[in-house]
Structure formats: structure tokens, C-alpha cells
Amino acid sequence: MELGNKIKAYREKENMSQDEFALKVFVSRQTISNWETNKTYPDIKTLSLLSHIFNITLDDFIKGDIKEMKKIIDDEKIKKFHSLGVIYSIELIILMISTYPLFKFLDIIGIIIWVIWAIITLTTAIFIEKFKKTNNIQTYKEIVAFSEGKQLTYAESQQELGKRIYQKVLLTILSAVIAIVISAVMIFILEIYT
């Protein structure tokens, strides 16, 4: 980030030592050193005071850092989205693989365990959907762009907005077909072994 370099440059431009500057800003010399080396950052009140001392607008003072902070926040969102996807995939695989053994060998207790695991998996899916809605990513193209840290153009986002309705219908139908196929296979397996 550039903020530490800016603080140091403006302090030196005013011909102040870190000790003198610390007295003027009401902090310790170590705090000034930490700001200038980007170990810590001033709070909003202090930023306002610094911009007043250096006689520049707060916007000009932190302009470059806003982009960097936004990038860090976006990267954290992308990591969270990927983590949720991995967790959900693992939960779903365990749910599918555990169906037969739980039902076959543990009877009612197995069914209870399976239902609890299904609720956990469903909860993760709900978190993912809320995340997608919060970040306005619903279609495949929007998800891919978000995952790569990119943004769609206005025309592309409008085009994707039109696709959302039929993609949700197709996704619902596909999910139902997959669920029916998996259920049929499990019933077939249960019939063979019983």
C-alpha cells in the first residue's frame, strides 16, 4: 500500500522528525514508524487529522490505497466463495456415498444421521446462494468472472440478467433428474442386497 510512503513523504516535506510528528498527531513515535512501514494504519479520525496537517484532501491522501484495499477485500471474497464450494462438494459426496451404508446397517439411527447430514449440506448450499445473491452472481458466466476477480461489462451483465430465469428453471429440472436417478440407483442397490 502507498499510505505509509505518503505519510513519510509528507512528514519529510514538512521537515519533521518522527518524534515531532508524533507529538503533533498525539501518538507515539513507534506508531508513526509502524504507519510509515505499513505495519499498521491510522484510523479514520487520524487520517482526517493527517490530511488537515498536510493540507490535502482526505480523498487525495488515500486515493491509491482505496483501490488496493478493494482488491484485498475482493480477493477475500473470492477465497471465501471457493472455500464454500469445496466444503459443499465434500458434504454432497459424503451424503451420496453414505446413503446406502447408513440405511442398510444402522436402520433408524442411520436415517437420522443421514437426515442431519442432509440438513448440514442444505445449510451450506443456502450460504452459497446468499453469497451469490449478495455479490450479484447467478449465472455461470458471472460466477466464472467473479472467481477470476473480473467484472462483466454493462452489456454482458444485462445479457446475463436475461439468462437467469431460464437457467434457474433448467438447473431445477436437472437437479430433480439427478436426484431421481440417484434415488433409483440406491433403491436398485438396496433391492439387490436385501
ChimeraX commands (.cxc) that place a marker at each C-alpha (Angstrom):
marker #1 position 0.00,0.00,0.00 radius 0.5
marker #1 position 1.08,3.57,-0.63 radius 0.5
marker #1 position -0.25,5.17,2.55 radius 0.5
marker #1 position 2.90,4.59,4.61 radius 0.5
marker #1 position 5.07,6.06,1.86 radius 0.5
marker #1 position 2.77,9.07,1.59 radius 0.5
marker #1 position 2.86,9.72,5.34 radius 0.5
marker #1 position 6.67,9.54,5.33 radius 0.5
marker #1 position 6.98,11.77,2.25 radius 0.5
marker #1 position 4.60,14.43,3.63 radius 0.5
marker #1 position 6.30,14.32,7.07 radius 0.5
marker #1 position 9.71,14.79,5.47 radius 0.5
marker #1 position 8.35,17.56,3.25 radius 0.5
marker #1 position 7.29,19.38,6.44 radius 0.5
marker #1 position 10.84,18.81,7.83 radius 0.5
marker #1 position 9.55,16.97,10.90 radius 0.5
marker #1 position 11.19,14.07,12.69 radius 0.5
marker #1 position 9.05,11.10,13.68 radius 0.5
marker #1 position 9.12,12.38,17.30 radius 0.5
marker #1 position 7.93,15.86,16.31 radius 0.5
marker #1 position 5.26,14.46,14.04 radius 0.5
marker #1 position 4.08,12.05,16.77 radius 0.5
marker #1 position 3.54,14.96,19.16 radius 0.5
marker #1 position 1.53,16.83,16.53 radius 0.5
marker #1 position -0.70,13.80,15.83 radius 0.5
marker #1 position -0.98,12.72,19.51 radius 0.5
marker #1 position 0.54,9.26,19.03 radius 0.5
marker #1 position 3.87,7.61,19.87 radius 0.5
marker #1 position 6.94,7.71,17.63 radius 0.5
marker #1 position 6.61,3.91,17.26 radius 0.5
marker #1 position 3.09,4.38,15.87 radius 0.5
marker #1 position 4.45,6.77,13.23 radius 0.5
marker #1 position 7.15,4.23,12.38 radius 0.5
marker #1 position 4.53,1.48,12.06 radius 0.5
marker #1 position 2.42,3.65,9.75 radius 0.5
marker #1 position 5.38,4.51,7.55 radius 0.5
marker #1 position 6.37,0.84,7.22 radius 0.5
marker #1 position 2.75,-0.23,6.60 radius 0.5
marker #1 position 2.68,-2.43,9.71 radius 0.5
marker #1 position -0.42,-0.60,10.94 radius 0.5
marker #1 position -2.71,2.08,9.53 radius 0.5
marker #1 position -4.23,5.18,11.07 radius 0.5
marker #1 position -7.93,5.16,11.93 radius 0.5
marker #1 position -10.36,7.45,10.11 radius 0.5
marker #1 position -10.12,10.28,12.69 radius 0.5
marker #1 position -6.35,10.25,12.46 radius 0.5
marker #1 position -6.48,10.14,8.65 radius 0.5
marker #1 position -8.65,13.23,8.77 radius 0.5
marker #1 position -6.17,14.94,11.09 radius 0.5
marker #1 position -3.24,13.94,8.85 radius 0.5
marker #1 position -4.93,15.34,5.75 radius 0.5
marker #1 position -5.52,18.59,7.65 radius 0.5
marker #1 position -1.88,18.77,8.83 radius 0.5
marker #1 position -0.57,18.06,5.31 radius 0.5
marker #1 position -3.16,20.43,3.80 radius 0.5
marker #1 position -4.56,17.92,1.28 radius 0.5
marker #1 position -7.99,16.40,0.90 radius 0.5
marker #1 position -8.66,13.05,2.55 radius 0.5
marker #1 position -9.63,11.67,-0.84 radius 0.5
marker #1 position -6.28,12.61,-2.38 radius 0.5
marker #1 position -4.45,11.31,0.68 radius 0.5
marker #1 position -5.87,7.77,0.50 radius 0.5
marker #1 position -6.84,7.52,-3.19 radius 0.5
marker #1 position -4.34,4.85,-4.29 radius 0.5
marker #1 position -4.94,2.81,-1.15 radius 0.5
marker #1 position -8.70,2.55,-1.72 radius 0.5
marker #1 position -8.07,0.53,-4.89 radius 0.5
marker #1 position -5.60,-1.72,-3.04 radius 0.5
marker #1 position -8.00,-2.21,-0.10 radius 0.5
marker #1 position -10.83,-3.03,-2.51 radius 0.5
marker #1 position -8.62,-5.61,-4.24 radius 0.5
marker #1 position -7.78,-7.24,-0.88 radius 0.5
marker #1 position -11.48,-7.37,0.04 radius 0.5
marker #1 position -12.35,-8.82,-3.38 radius 0.5
marker #1 position -9.61,-11.46,-3.04 radius 0.5
marker #1 position -11.00,-12.44,0.38 radius 0.5
marker #1 position -14.49,-12.78,-1.11 radius 0.5
marker #1 position -13.18,-14.99,-3.90 radius 0.5
marker #1 position -11.34,-17.22,-1.39 radius 0.5
marker #1 position -14.50,-17.49,0.71 radius 0.5
marker #1 position -16.54,-18.42,-2.38 radius 0.5
marker #1 position -14.04,-21.12,-3.37 radius 0.5
marker #1 position -13.92,-22.46,0.20 radius 0.5
marker #1 position -17.71,-22.68,0.38 radius 0.5
marker #1 position -17.74,-24.53,-2.96 radius 0.5
marker #1 position -15.18,-27.09,-1.78 radius 0.5
marker #1 position -16.99,-27.64,1.53 radius 0.5
marker #1 position -20.31,-28.08,-0.25 radius 0.5
marker #1 position -18.83,-30.55,-2.75 radius 0.5
marker #1 position -17.32,-32.67,0.03 radius 0.5
marker #1 position -20.57,-32.62,2.01 radius 0.5
marker #1 position -22.56,-33.64,-1.07 radius 0.5
marker #1 position -20.20,-36.51,-1.91 radius 0.5
marker #1 position -20.34,-37.80,1.67 radius 0.5
marker #1 position -24.13,-37.51,1.61 radius 0.5
marker #1 position -24.40,-39.60,-1.58 radius 0.5
marker #1 position -21.82,-42.21,-0.58 radius 0.5
marker #1 position -23.16,-42.66,2.94 radius 0.5
marker #1 position -26.79,-43.23,1.95 radius 0.5
marker #1 position -26.66,-46.97,1.39 radius 0.5
marker #1 position -24.40,-47.92,4.35 radius 0.5
marker #1 position -26.33,-45.77,6.79 radius 0.5
marker #1 position -29.73,-47.04,5.67 radius 0.5
marker #1 position -28.61,-50.67,5.39 radius 0.5
marker #1 position -26.58,-51.16,8.54 radius 0.5
marker #1 position -27.89,-48.66,11.08 radius 0.5
marker #1 position -31.62,-48.68,10.30 radius 0.5
marker #1 position -33.43,-45.78,12.01 radius 0.5
marker #1 position -30.23,-44.35,13.54 radius 0.5
marker #1 position -28.66,-44.34,10.07 radius 0.5
marker #1 position -31.65,-42.49,8.67 radius 0.5
marker #1 position -31.39,-39.90,11.46 radius 0.5
marker #1 position -27.66,-39.44,10.82 radius 0.5
marker #1 position -28.31,-39.11,7.08 radius 0.5
marker #1 position -31.08,-36.53,7.62 radius 0.5
marker #1 position -28.83,-34.47,9.92 radius 0.5
marker #1 position -26.02,-34.58,7.32 radius 0.5
marker #1 position -28.51,-33.62,4.59 radius 0.5
marker #1 position -29.59,-30.60,6.67 radius 0.5
marker #1 position -25.94,-29.55,7.12 radius 0.5
marker #1 position -25.35,-29.89,3.36 radius 0.5
marker #1 position -28.51,-27.92,2.60 radius 0.5
marker #1 position -27.40,-25.18,5.02 radius 0.5
marker #1 position -24.10,-24.85,3.16 radius 0.5
marker #1 position -26.00,-24.63,-0.13 radius 0.5
marker #1 position -28.14,-21.84,1.35 radius 0.5
marker #1 position -24.99,-19.95,2.45 radius 0.5
marker #1 position -23.64,-20.24,-1.09 radius 0.5
marker #1 position -26.90,-18.94,-2.58 radius 0.5
marker #1 position -26.96,-15.99,-0.17 radius 0.5
marker #1 position -23.34,-15.22,-1.04 radius 0.5
marker #1 position -24.15,-15.35,-4.75 radius 0.5
marker #1 position -27.16,-13.08,-4.27 radius 0.5
marker #1 position -25.18,-10.60,-2.15 radius 0.5
marker #1 position -22.45,-10.40,-4.78 radius 0.5
marker #1 position -24.93,-10.44,-7.69 radius 0.5
marker #1 position -23.54,-13.61,-9.29 radius 0.5
marker #1 position -26.13,-16.08,-10.52 radius 0.5
marker #1 position -25.25,-17.31,-13.99 radius 0.5
marker #1 position -22.25,-19.43,-14.94 radius 0.5
marker #1 position -20.53,-16.54,-16.73 radius 0.5
marker #1 position -20.98,-14.26,-13.71 radius 0.5
marker #1 position -19.59,-16.92,-11.37 radius 0.5
marker #1 position -16.54,-17.51,-13.58 radius 0.5
marker #1 position -15.87,-13.77,-13.87 radius 0.5
marker #1 position -16.21,-13.35,-10.09 radius 0.5
marker #1 position -13.90,-16.31,-9.42 radius 0.5
marker #1 position -11.24,-14.73,-11.64 radius 0.5
marker #1 position -11.63,-11.32,-9.97 radius 0.5
marker #1 position -13.07,-9.73,-13.12 radius 0.5
marker #1 position -16.23,-7.76,-13.77 radius 0.5
marker #1 position -18.58,-8.09,-16.70 radius 0.5
marker #1 position -19.25,-5.09,-18.89 radius 0.5
marker #1 position -22.65,-3.44,-18.61 radius 0.5
marker #1 position -23.86,-5.12,-21.83 radius 0.5
marker #1 position -22.63,-8.54,-20.66 radius 0.5
marker #1 position -24.26,-8.14,-17.24 radius 0.5
marker #1 position -27.58,-7.18,-18.87 radius 0.5
marker #1 position -27.34,-10.23,-21.14 radius 0.5
marker #1 position -26.64,-12.47,-18.14 radius 0.5
marker #1 position -29.57,-10.91,-16.27 radius 0.5
marker #1 position -31.86,-12.13,-19.06 radius 0.5
marker #1 position -30.40,-15.66,-18.82 radius 0.5
marker #1 position -31.01,-16.04,-15.10 radius 0.5
marker #1 position -34.66,-17.07,-15.37 radius 0.5
marker #1 position -34.30,-19.94,-17.80 radius 0.5
marker #1 position -31.00,-21.08,-16.29 radius 0.5
marker #1 position -32.70,-21.43,-12.89 radius 0.5
marker #1 position -35.53,-23.45,-14.45 radius 0.5
marker #1 position -33.06,-25.71,-16.26 radius 0.5
marker #1 position -30.98,-26.10,-13.11 radius 0.5
marker #1 position -34.06,-27.08,-11.11 radius 0.5
marker #1 position -35.10,-29.67,-13.70 radius 0.5
marker #1 position -31.54,-31.05,-13.92 radius 0.5
marker #1 position -31.31,-31.28,-10.11 radius 0.5
marker #1 position -34.62,-33.14,-9.98 radius 0.5
marker #1 position -33.50,-35.60,-12.68 radius 0.5
marker #1 position -30.19,-36.24,-10.89 radius 0.5
marker #1 position -32.00,-36.78,-7.58 radius 0.5
marker #1 position -34.41,-39.24,-9.23 radius 0.5
marker #1 position -31.56,-41.15,-10.90 radius 0.5
marker #1 position -29.57,-41.36,-7.66 radius 0.5
marker #1 position -32.66,-42.48,-5.74 radius 0.5
marker #1 position -33.45,-45.11,-8.37 radius 0.5
marker #1 position -29.88,-46.45,-8.28 radius 0.5
marker #1 position -29.94,-46.60,-4.48 radius 0.5
marker #1 position -33.29,-48.41,-4.49 radius 0.5
marker #1 position -31.95,-50.85,-7.09 radius 0.5
marker #1 position -28.83,-51.49,-4.95 radius 0.5
marker #1 position -30.94,-51.95,-1.84 radius 0.5
marker #1 position -33.19,-54.43,-3.66 radius 0.5
marker #1 position -30.20,-56.47,-4.87 radius 0.5
marker #1 position -28.64,-56.73,-1.39 radius 0.5
marker #1 position -31.85,-57.43,0.55 radius 0.5
marker link #1:1,2 radius 0.2
marker link #1:2,3 radius 0.2
marker link #1:3,4 radius 0.2
marker link #1:4,5 radius 0.2
marker link #1:5,6 radius 0.2
marker link #1:6,7 radius 0.2
marker link #1:7,8 radius 0.2
marker link #1:8,9 radius 0.2
marker link #1:9,10 radius 0.2
marker link #1:10,11 radius 0.2
marker link #1:11,12 radius 0.2
marker link #1:12,13 radius 0.2
marker link #1:13,14 radius 0.2
marker link #1:14,15 radius 0.2
marker link #1:15,16 radius 0.2
marker link #1:16,17 radius 0.2
marker link #1:17,18 radius 0.2
marker link #1:18,19 radius 0.2
marker link #1:19,20 radius 0.2
marker link #1:20,21 radius 0.2
marker link #1:21,22 radius 0.2
marker link #1:22,23 radius 0.2
marker link #1:23,24 radius 0.2
marker link #1:24,25 radius 0.2
marker link #1:25,26 radius 0.2
marker link #1:26,27 radius 0.2
marker link #1:27,28 radius 0.2
marker link #1:28,29 radius 0.2
marker link #1:29,30 radius 0.2
marker link #1:30,31 radius 0.2
marker link #1:31,32 radius 0.2
marker link #1:32,33 radius 0.2
marker link #1:33,34 radius 0.2
marker link #1:34,35 radius 0.2
marker link #1:35,36 radius 0.2
marker link #1:36,37 radius 0.2
marker link #1:37,38 radius 0.2
marker link #1:38,39 radius 0.2
marker link #1:39,40 radius 0.2
marker link #1:40,41 radius 0.2
marker link #1:41,42 radius 0.2
marker link #1:42,43 radius 0.2
marker link #1:43,44 radius 0.2
marker link #1:44,45 radius 0.2
marker link #1:45,46 radius 0.2
marker link #1:46,47 radius 0.2
marker link #1:47,48 radius 0.2
marker link #1:48,49 radius 0.2
marker link #1:49,50 radius 0.2
marker link #1:50,51 radius 0.2
marker link #1:51,52 radius 0.2
marker link #1:52,53 radius 0.2
marker link #1:53,54 radius 0.2
marker link #1:54,55 radius 0.2
marker link #1:55,56 radius 0.2
marker link #1:56,57 radius 0.2
marker link #1:57,58 radius 0.2
marker link #1:58,59 radius 0.2
marker link #1:59,60 radius 0.2
marker link #1:60,61 radius 0.2
marker link #1:61,62 radius 0.2
marker link #1:62,63 radius 0.2
marker link #1:63,64 radius 0.2
marker link #1:64,65 radius 0.2
marker link #1:65,66 radius 0.2
marker link #1:66,67 radius 0.2
marker link #1:67,68 radius 0.2
marker link #1:68,69 radius 0.2
marker link #1:69,70 radius 0.2
marker link #1:70,71 radius 0.2
marker link #1:71,72 radius 0.2
marker link #1:72,73 radius 0.2
marker link #1:73,74 radius 0.2
marker link #1:74,75 radius 0.2
marker link #1:75,76 radius 0.2
marker link #1:76,77 radius 0.2
marker link #1:77,78 radius 0.2
marker link #1:78,79 radius 0.2
marker link #1:79,80 radius 0.2
marker link #1:80,81 radius 0.2
marker link #1:81,82 radius 0.2
marker link #1:82,83 radius 0.2
marker link #1:83,84 radius 0.2
marker link #1:84,85 radius 0.2
marker link #1:85,86 radius 0.2
marker link #1:86,87 radius 0.2
marker link #1:87,88 radius 0.2
marker link #1:88,89 radius 0.2
marker link #1:89,90 radius 0.2
marker link #1:90,91 radius 0.2
marker link #1:91,92 radius 0.2
marker link #1:92,93 radius 0.2
marker link #1:93,94 radius 0.2
marker link #1:94,95 radius 0.2
marker link #1:95,96 radius 0.2
marker link #1:96,97 radius 0.2
marker link #1:97,98 radius 0.2
marker link #1:98,99 radius 0.2
marker link #1:99,100 radius 0.2
marker link #1:100,101 radius 0.2
marker link #1:101,102 radius 0.2
marker link #1:102,103 radius 0.2
marker link #1:103,104 radius 0.2
marker link #1:104,105 radius 0.2
marker link #1:105,106 radius 0.2
marker link #1:106,107 radius 0.2
marker link #1:107,108 radius 0.2
marker link #1:108,109 radius 0.2
marker link #1:109,110 radius 0.2
marker link #1:110,111 radius 0.2
marker link #1:111,112 radius 0.2
marker link #1:112,113 radius 0.2
marker link #1:113,114 radius 0.2
marker link #1:114,115 radius 0.2
marker link #1:115,116 radius 0.2
marker link #1:116,117 radius 0.2
marker link #1:117,118 radius 0.2
marker link #1:118,119 radius 0.2
marker link #1:119,120 radius 0.2
marker link #1:120,121 radius 0.2
marker link #1:121,122 radius 0.2
marker link #1:122,123 radius 0.2
marker link #1:123,124 radius 0.2
marker link #1:124,125 radius 0.2
marker link #1:125,126 radius 0.2
marker link #1:126,127 radius 0.2
marker link #1:127,128 radius 0.2
marker link #1:128,129 radius 0.2
marker link #1:129,130 radius 0.2
marker link #1:130,131 radius 0.2
marker link #1:131,132 radius 0.2
marker link #1:132,133 radius 0.2
marker link #1:133,134 radius 0.2
marker link #1:134,135 radius 0.2
marker link #1:135,136 radius 0.2
marker link #1:136,137 radius 0.2
marker link #1:137,138 radius 0.2
marker link #1:138,139 radius 0.2
marker link #1:139,140 radius 0.2
marker link #1:140,141 radius 0.2
marker link #1:141,142 radius 0.2
marker link #1:142,143 radius 0.2
marker link #1:143,144 radius 0.2
marker link #1:144,145 radius 0.2
marker link #1:145,146 radius 0.2
marker link #1:146,147 radius 0.2
marker link #1:147,148 radius 0.2
marker link #1:148,149 radius 0.2
marker link #1:149,150 radius 0.2
marker link #1:150,151 radius 0.2
marker link #1:151,152 radius 0.2
marker link #1:152,153 radius 0.2
marker link #1:153,154 radius 0.2
marker link #1:154,155 radius 0.2
marker link #1:155,156 radius 0.2
marker link #1:156,157 radius 0.2
marker link #1:157,158 radius 0.2
marker link #1:158,159 radius 0.2
marker link #1:159,160 radius 0.2
marker link #1:160,161 radius 0.2
marker link #1:161,162 radius 0.2
marker link #1:162,163 radius 0.2
marker link #1:163,164 radius 0.2
marker link #1:164,165 radius 0.2
marker link #1:165,166 radius 0.2
marker link #1:166,167 radius 0.2
marker link #1:167,168 radius 0.2
marker link #1:168,169 radius 0.2
marker link #1:169,170 radius 0.2
marker link #1:170,171 radius 0.2
marker link #1:171,172 radius 0.2
marker link #1:172,173 radius 0.2
marker link #1:173,174 radius 0.2
marker link #1:174,175 radius 0.2
marker link #1:175,176 radius 0.2
marker link #1:176,177 radius 0.2
marker link #1:177,178 radius 0.2
marker link #1:178,179 radius 0.2
marker link #1:179,180 radius 0.2
marker link #1:180,181 radius 0.2
marker link #1:181,182 radius 0.2
marker link #1:182,183 radius 0.2
marker link #1:183,184 radius 0.2
marker link #1:184,185 radius 0.2
marker link #1:185,186 radius 0.2
marker link #1:186,187 radius 0.2
marker link #1:187,188 radius 0.2
marker link #1:188,189 radius 0.2
marker link #1:189,190 radius 0.2
marker link #1:190,191 radius 0.2
marker link #1:191,192 radius 0.2
marker link #1:192,193 radius 0.2
marker link #1:193,194 radius 0.2
view
